[in-house]
Amino acid sequence: MPRSALLAATFLAPVLLLASASTLLADGELAKDSAEATFSTTPVGDGVYQVTTVNSRFETDFFPPTLGPNAHAKDAIVYQLVKIEETHVNKEGPAIDSERVSGKIKATVYPLDQTGKGPAKFTIEADGDESTVDGAYLSVTRYGCCVELATHAVYSLESGKYLFNATGGNSESGAPSGQWATLDSHLFDRIIAYHTAPTEMDDVVLKGADNAAIVITYASQTEPLQRVLVTVPKDVMGSDGMINWLPKIEVSNKAFPKPSDHIWFDKTGADAATTFTDIAVRLTLDAKTKLTIPLNGDKLLLDKAKLPKGWALVEVPL
C-alpha cells in the first residue's frame, strides 16, 4: 500500500503601500505575509485515492464605504487584504473518474492603511469549488454536474454577511457571477438577484417552502433585505426535476420604461425608501413565463405581484 504523502510549498506575497520610513519593515516593505499550499493523498481502494489540496492566495480590493464614519464620504475608499484558502477533497485514480467529496472556501479580511496590515476584521467560510474577489463582494461558486447549473453564493466584503445566491451569466451591470439587477443613487445601492433550480445547492438555498424552484433576494451592498421563494406547481418541475429556463431579471420605472438590469437615481439626501419606489421588478424565465413584482418604499410588495397561475411567493427569514 502506498504511504500518504504531504508536500508543502510556501510563498511570500508582499503588499506595498506608501508610508514614512519609521513604519517600514527591515527590507523596506510596509507589510508582508505568507500563505501555504499543501497536497496529500490517501489510498481508499484498489487504484482509488482520496486527494486533498489546500491552495492559499492573497488579493487586495477596494470600494467606496457604505458603513462606518466614512460612509458615502467623497473620495473615501475601503482598502483591504483578503486571504483566500481553498480546500478541495476528491476521489480519483487511474481506474475511475474524478469524484468531488467536498470543497471549502475560507476568506479572512484585513484592513490596509499607511500603518500596514491591521488585525482580521472577519472571516467568511462557505461550501464551494472556486472563489472570486470583486470590489465589495466575494463570490463562492459551486459547480454544477450534468444538467445542473453552477450557483454563486455572494458575500459582502464590507460586512462579512451572506447576501444571496445567483445563477446565470455575467450581466451588463458588472455582476462578477450570476445575473443581477442593480439600483443605484448617490447614497444608496440595491441588488436584486435570482437563484433557479436545478443546482447542487438547492437543498440549502431553496429550503423553506414546498415546490420552491426560485429564490429572489433584495439586498444592499452589506446585508440582505428580503428573501423570497417562488413556488411552482409540481408539473412545472417534472418527475426528473429538469427545468429548461433561460432567466433574465430586469427593472423599470416611469423614467426608464424599457426594462434593463440597471437604473441610476440622481438623488442626494433622500432616504432609501423615497429613492427606491414605483419600480417594477421582472423575472423572465422563457417566452411565456414572466413574474412581475412591484418595489415601493424600498420593499418588494409580494401581494401585488403578477404571477403565472398556480405560482406563489413566500418570504422567508433572513
C-alpha positions in Angstrom: 0.0 0.0 0.0 1.4 3.4 -0.9 2.0 5.7 2.0 0.3 9.1 2.4 2.4 11.9 1.1 2.4 15.6 2.1 4.0 18.3 0.0 4.1 21.8 1.3 5.1 25.0 -0.6 5.4 28.4 0.9 5.4 31.7 -1.0 5.5 35.3 0.1 3.0 37.8 -1.2 4.1 41.3 -0.3 1.7 44.2 -0.1 3.2 47.6 -0.8 1.9 50.9 0.5 3.4 54.4 0.8 4.4 55.3 4.3 7.0 57.0 6.4 10.4 55.3 6.8 9.6 54.5 10.5 6.7 52.2 9.6 8.6 50.2 7.0 9.9 46.6 7.6 13.6 45.9 7.6 13.6 45.3 3.8 11.8 48.5 3.0 8.3 46.9 2.7 5.3 48.2 4.7 3.6 44.8 5.1 4.4 41.2 4.3 2.6 37.9 4.8 2.9 34.4 3.5 0.5 31.5 2.6 0.8 27.8 2.3 -0.2 25.3 -0.4 -0.4 21.6 0.6 -1.2 18.3 -1.0 -2.0 14.9 0.5 -3.2 11.6 -0.9 -4.6 8.5 0.9 -5.4 5.2 -0.6 -9.1 4.3 -0.2 -9.4 1.3 -2.6 -7.7 -0.6 -5.4 -6.3 2.2 -7.6 -8.5 4.8 -5.9 -7.1 7.7 -3.8 -8.6 10.5 -1.7 -6.7 13.6 -2.7 -6.8 16.8 -0.6 -5.3 20.1 -1.8 -5.3 23.3 0.1 -4.3 26.4 -2.0 -4.0 29.8 -0.5 -3.6 33.2 -2.1 -3.8 36.9 -1.3 -5.9 39.6 -3.1 -6.4 43.3 -2.4 -9.7 45.0 -3.1 -11.2 48.4 -2.6 -14.6 50.1 -2.8 -16.5 53.2 -1.5 -17.7 52.5 2.0 -21.4 52.4 2.9 -20.8 51.7 6.7 -18.8 53.5 9.4 -17.7 57.1 9.9 -16.6 57.5 6.3 -19.8 56.1 4.7 -20.6 57.9 1.5 -17.9 60.4 2.1 -16.5 62.0 -1.0 -13.4 60.1 -2.3 -13.5 57.7 0.7 -12.3 54.2 -0.1 -12.1 51.0 1.9 -8.8 49.3 1.1 -8.2 45.8 2.4 -6.3 42.5 2.0 -8.2 39.2 1.6 -6.5 35.9 2.3 -8.2 33.1 0.5 -7.9 29.4 1.4 -9.5 26.9 -0.9 -9.7 23.2 0.2 -10.6 20.5 -2.3 -11.2 16.8 -1.5 -11.7 14.4 -4.4 -11.6 10.7 -5.0 -9.6 9.9 -8.1 -7.2 7.4 -9.7 -6.3 5.8 -13.0 -9.3 3.4 -12.8 -12.1 5.9 -12.0 -13.4 9.3 -13.0 -12.6 12.0 -10.5 -15.4 12.5 -7.9 -15.9 15.5 -5.7 -16.0 14.8 -2.0 -16.1 18.3 -0.6 -14.9 21.8 -1.3 -14.5 24.7 1.2 -13.6 28.3 0.9 -12.3 30.4 3.7 -11.7 34.2 3.3 -10.1 36.3 6.0 -10.3 40.1 5.6 -7.7 42.5 6.9 -7.6 46.4 6.7 -4.7 48.1 4.9 -3.6 51.6 5.5 -0.4 53.6 6.0 0.4 51.7 9.2 0.3 48.4 7.3 -1.9 45.4 7.7 -4.3 45.5 10.7 -5.9 42.7 12.7 -8.5 40.5 10.9 -11.9 42.2 10.6 -13.9 39.0 9.9 -13.7 35.5 8.3 -16.1 34.1 5.7 -16.4 30.3 5.4 -18.6 28.6 2.7 -19.0 25.4 0.8 -17.8 25.8 -2.7 -15.3 25.0 -5.5 -14.0 28.4 -6.6 -13.9 32.0 -5.3 -13.7 35.4 -6.8 -12.9 38.8 -5.1 -14.5 41.7 -6.9 -14.6 45.0 -5.1 -17.2 44.8 -2.3 -18.1 41.2 -3.0 -16.8 37.7 -2.5 -18.4 35.2 -4.9 -18.1 31.5 -3.9 -19.0 29.2 -6.9 -20.4 25.6 -6.5 -20.1 23.8 -9.9 -23.0 22.0 -11.5 -23.0 18.5 -12.7 -24.7 17.2 -15.9 -27.9 19.3 -16.3 -27.3 21.3 -13.1 -26.3 24.9 -13.2 -23.4 26.5 -11.3 -24.6 28.7 -8.4 -22.7 31.6 -6.9 -23.0 32.5 -3.2 -22.2 36.2 -2.8 -20.9 37.7 0.4 -20.2 41.3 1.4 -16.5 42.1 1.9 -17.6 45.2 3.8 -19.7 43.5 6.5 -18.9 39.8 6.1 -22.6 38.9 5.7 -24.0 36.4 3.2 -26.1 38.3 0.7 -27.6 35.9 -1.8 -27.1 33.1 -4.3 -27.2 33.8 -8.0 -27.3 31.7 -11.2 -26.8 32.8 -14.8 -24.1 34.6 -16.7 -22.5 37.9 -16.2 -24.7 41.0 -16.7 -24.0 44.5 -18.0 -24.3 45.9 -14.5 -21.0 44.3 -13.6 -22.1 41.3 -11.5 -19.0 39.1 -11.0 -21.0 35.9 -11.0 -24.6 35.3 -11.9 -27.0 37.9 -13.3 -28.0 40.7 -11.1 -30.2 43.8 -11.5 -29.0 46.9 -9.7 -30.4 50.2 -8.4 -28.0 53.0 -7.5 -28.1 56.5 -6.2 -25.5 58.8 -4.7 -26.1 57.4 -1.2 -27.7 54.0 -1.7 -27.5 50.9 -3.8 -29.6 47.8 -4.1 -29.2 44.4 -5.8 -31.9 42.1 -7.0 -30.6 38.6 -7.7 -32.2 35.2 -8.5 -31.2 31.6 -8.0 -33.0 29.0 -10.1 -33.1 25.2 -9.8 -31.5 22.8 -10.6 -28.2 23.2 -8.8 -26.1 21.3 -6.3 -27.1 23.8 -3.6 -30.9 23.6 -4.0 -31.4 21.7 -0.7 -29.9 24.7 1.1 -30.9 27.7 -1.0 -34.5 26.7 -1.6 -35.2 25.4 1.9 -38.4 26.8 3.5 -41.3 26.1 1.2 -42.5 23.0 -0.7 -42.0 23.1 -4.5 -39.7 26.1 -4.4 -37.8 26.4 -7.7 -36.5 30.0 -7.5 -35.3 32.4 -4.8 -35.3 36.2 -5.3 -33.2 38.3 -3.0 -33.3 42.1 -2.5 -30.1 43.3 -0.9 -27.8 46.2 -0.2 -24.0 46.1 -0.5 -23.7 44.9 3.1 -26.8 42.9 4.0 -29.8 41.1 2.6 -33.1 43.0 2.9 -35.7 40.5 1.7 -35.6 36.8 0.6 -38.5 35.4 -1.4 -39.1 31.8 -2.5 -41.0 31.2 -5.7 -43.1 28.0 -5.5 -44.4 26.4 -8.7 -46.9 23.6 -9.5 -45.5 20.1 -9.4 -45.9 19.6 -13.1 -43.6 22.5 -13.8 -40.7 20.7 -12.1 -41.4 17.4 -13.8 -40.6 14.0 -12.5 -36.9 14.4 -13.2 -36.7 17.9 -11.7 -35.5 19.4 -15.0 -36.4 22.9 -15.9 -35.4 24.5 -19.2 -35.4 28.1 -18.3 -33.2 31.0 -19.6 -33.9 33.6 -16.8 -33.4 37.3 -17.1 -34.0 39.8 -14.3 -34.8 43.4 -15.1 -36.1 46.6 -13.6 -38.0 49.6 -15.0 -39.9 52.7 -13.8 -41.5 55.8 -15.4 -38.2 57.5 -16.1 -36.7 54.3 -17.6 -39.7 52.4 -19.0 -37.5 50.0 -21.1 -36.6 47.0 -18.8 -32.9 46.7 -18.1 -30.6 45.4 -15.4 -29.6 48.8 -14.0 -31.3 52.1 -13.1 -29.4 55.2 -11.7 -31.3 57.6 -9.5 -29.8 61.1 -9.4 -30.9 61.8 -5.8 -28.9 63.1 -2.9 -30.0 63.5 0.7 -33.1 61.3 0.4 -33.6 58.1 2.3 -33.7 54.7 0.5 -37.5 54.4 0.9 -38.1 57.5 -1.1 -35.4 56.7 -3.6 -36.3 53.1 -4.5 -40.1 53.3 -5.1 -42.5 52.9 -8.1 -40.2 50.3 -9.7 -41.2 47.1 -11.5 -39.0 44.0 -11.0 -39.5 41.5 -13.8 -38.1 37.9 -13.9 -38.5 36.4 -17.3 -38.0 32.6 -17.4 -39.0 31.9 -21.0 -41.1 33.4 -23.7 -44.4 32.5 -21.9 -43.4 32.7 -18.2 -42.8 36.0 -16.5 -43.1 37.3 -12.9 -43.5 41.0 -12.1 -43.1 42.3 -8.5 -43.7 46.0 -7.6 -41.0 47.6 -5.5 -42.2 50.5 -3.4 -40.7 52.2 -0.4 -37.6 50.1 -0.6 -39.6 46.9 -0.3 -40.8 44.2 -2.7 -44.7 44.1 -2.5 -45.4 40.4 -2.8 -49.2 40.8 -2.5 -49.2 43.0 -5.6 -47.1 40.6 -7.8 -48.3 39.3 -11.2 -47.6 35.5 -11.4 -48.4 32.6 -13.6 -51.4 30.5 -12.5 -50.6 28.2 -9.5 -47.4 30.1 -8.6 -46.8 31.8 -5.3 -44.3 33.9 -3.4 -43.2 33.0 0.2 -41.0 35.5 2.1 -38.5 33.6 4.3 -36.4 34.8 7.3 -33.0 36.3 6.5 
